[in-house]
Amino acid sequence: MPLAAILSDIGDAWEHEAVRAKLERWYWNGVFGELYGSAVESRIARDFMEVPTWLQGGPEPSTVSETLFRADRLKSMRMRLSAAYKGVNALLMKVGAQDFRSGQKFDHTVFFGENVDIHHIFPQDWCKKKNISPKIYDSIINKTPLSYRTNRIIGGVAPSDYIAKLERGSDTTPSIDGQRLDAYLKTHLIDPTLLREDLFNDFIADRQKQLLSLIEHATGKSAYAGTAPEEGVDVDGDEDSLEAEYTIAAE
């Protein structure tokens, strides 16, 4: 709604590349700052007043200047209705994530036609057998957009097993060359080696860094990586710190 109002106000100015770049930056700061989660009417009013002025060379709107994305937020991001949760997957699709099985990019036709949803990379069943906490394996770090059919093939087995299954193919699905499959995985900011060797801890650490880099590029600012605890509970309602739970004893 505020974007539509701003576009109406600025007229043809949106066609200029510099203006579009600023609008994108404002949009992603609003998403990852999760600033539209409350007091929406006030935020819309402020953006409508501040963003057009910024586009003409004025100061940054508060939606941009007030955004502070914490690096640890990715670990606690599990709610499907969260704007930031959706934003991560929208960004992955925007930069060209390809389905593990078909290699298709997730444009609008594929998204709706293939029943694309957000699925676990290390499956829930495998994680449960390894006694990994849901607070860890349910985070956005361990999720990515995949088609319904691809998720059915993945099932609940170890990544090394479902990768082998994808490579072999079946009566209903063609085989996939290993290098090509690795290329598909990389479009999701997944290190293929870590997935093939079922290295969950290393995978979590590596993908968190890559997702942070993606978010930083979109928002135009560095994530906060300080150690100061957040006040109160996190956005998804968990009261305790998650840091200790992300260190899983090696078996």
ChimeraX attribute file (.defattr): number of C-alpha atoms within 10 A of each C-alpha:
attribute: neighborCount
match mode: 1-to-1
recipient: residues
	/A:1	6
	/A:2	16
	/A:3	15
	/A:4	9
	/A:5	12
	/A:6	19
	/A:7	15
	/A:8	12
	/A:9	13
	/A:10	15
	/A:11	9
	/A:12	9
	/A:13	16
	/A:14	18
	/A:15	9
	/A:16	9
	/A:17	10
	/A:18	11
	/A:19	17
	/A:20	14
	/A:21	14
	/A:22	18
	/A:23	20
	/A:24	14
	/A:25	19
	/A:26	24
	/A:27	18
	/A:28	24
	/A:29	27
	/A:30	23
	/A:31	22
	/A:32	25
	/A:33	20
	/A:34	20
	/A:35	19
	/A:36	16
	/A:37	13
	/A:38	9
	/A:39	9
	/A:40	11
	/A:41	11
	/A:42	11
	/A:43	18
	/A:44	18
	/A:45	11
	/A:46	15
	/A:47	23
	/A:48	19
	/A:49	13
	/A:50	18
	/A:51	25
	/A:52	19
	/A:53	15
	/A:54	16
	/A:55	20
	/A:56	11
	/A:57	9
	/A:58	11
	/A:59	12
	/A:60	16
	/A:61	19
	/A:62	17
	/A:63	24
	/A:64	22
	/A:65	12
	/A:66	13
	/A:67	20
	/A:68	16
	/A:69	22
	/A:70	18
	/A:71	18
	/A:72	18
	/A:73	21
	/A:74	20
	/A:75	21
	/A:76	21
	/A:77	23
	/A:78	23
	/A:79	16
	/A:80	12
	/A:81	9
	/A:82	16
	/A:83	18
	/A:84	26
	/A:85	23
	/A:86	17
	/A:87	16
	/A:88	25
	/A:89	20
	/A:90	15
	/A:91	16
	/A:92	20
	/A:93	20
	/A:94	12
	/A:95	14
	/A:96	15
	/A:97	26
	/A:98	24
	/A:99	24
	/A:100	24
	/A:101	23
	/A:102	17
	/A:103	16
	/A:104	16
	/A:105	18
	/A:106	24
	/A:107	14
	/A:108	9
	/A:109	10
	/A:110	14
	/A:111	17
	/A:112	12
	/A:113	11
	/A:114	15
	/A:115	12
	/A:116	19
	/A:117	15
	/A:118	18
	/A:119	20
	/A:120	21
	/A:121	24
	/A:122	25
	/A:123	21
	/A:124	20
	/A:125	13
	/A:126	16
	/A:127	20
	/A:128	13
	/A:129	8
	/A:130	11
	/A:131	10
	/A:132	19
	/A:133	13
	/A:134	13
	/A:135	15
	/A:136	22
	/A:137	24
	/A:138	23
	/A:139	19
	/A:140	28
	/A:141	28
	/A:142	24
	/A:143	21
	/A:144	22
	/A:145	24
	/A:146	26
	/A:147	24
	/A:148	14
	/A:149	13
	/A:150	19
	/A:151	22
	/A:152	9
	/A:153	16
	/A:154	22
	/A:155	17
	/A:156	19
	/A:157	16
	/A:158	20
	/A:159	23
	/A:160	17
	/A:161	16
	/A:162	19
	/A:163	22
	/A:164	14
	/A:165	15
	/A:166	22
	/A:167	19
	/A:168	14
	/A:169	15
	/A:170	10
	/A:171	6
	/A:172	6
	/A:173	14
	/A:174	13
	/A:175	16
	/A:176	20
	/A:177	13
	/A:178	15
	/A:179	11
	/A:180	13
	/A:181	21
	/A:182	19
	/A:183	18
	/A:184	23
	/A:185	19
	/A:186	14
	/A:187	19
	/A:188	24
	/A:189	19
	/A:190	24
	/A:191	18
	/A:192	21
	/A:193	12
	/A:194	17
	/A:195	20
	/A:196	16
	/A:197	13
	/A:198	16
	/A:199	15
	/A:200	20
	/A:201	14
	/A:202	13
	/A:203	22
	/A:204	20
	/A:205	12
	/A:206	16
	/A:207	18
	/A:208	22
	/A:209	15
	/A:210	16
	/A:211	22
	/A:212	20
	/A:213	15
	/A:214	17
	/A:215	23
	/A:216	17
	/A:217	13
	/A:218	18
	/A:219	24
	/A:220	16
	/A:221	17
	/A:222	15
	/A:223	18
	/A:224	13
	/A:225	11
	/A:226	9
	/A:227	8
	/A:228	7
	/A:229	7
	/A:230	9
	/A:231	7
	/A:232	10
	/A:233	11
	/A:234	14
	/A:235	15
	/A:236	14
	/A:237	10
	/A:238	12
	/A:239	11
	/A:240	10
	/A:241	13
	/A:242	14
	/A:243	10
	/A:244	8
	/A:245	13
	/A:246	16
	/A:247	11
	/A:248	14
	/A:249	8
	/A:250	7
	/A:251	4
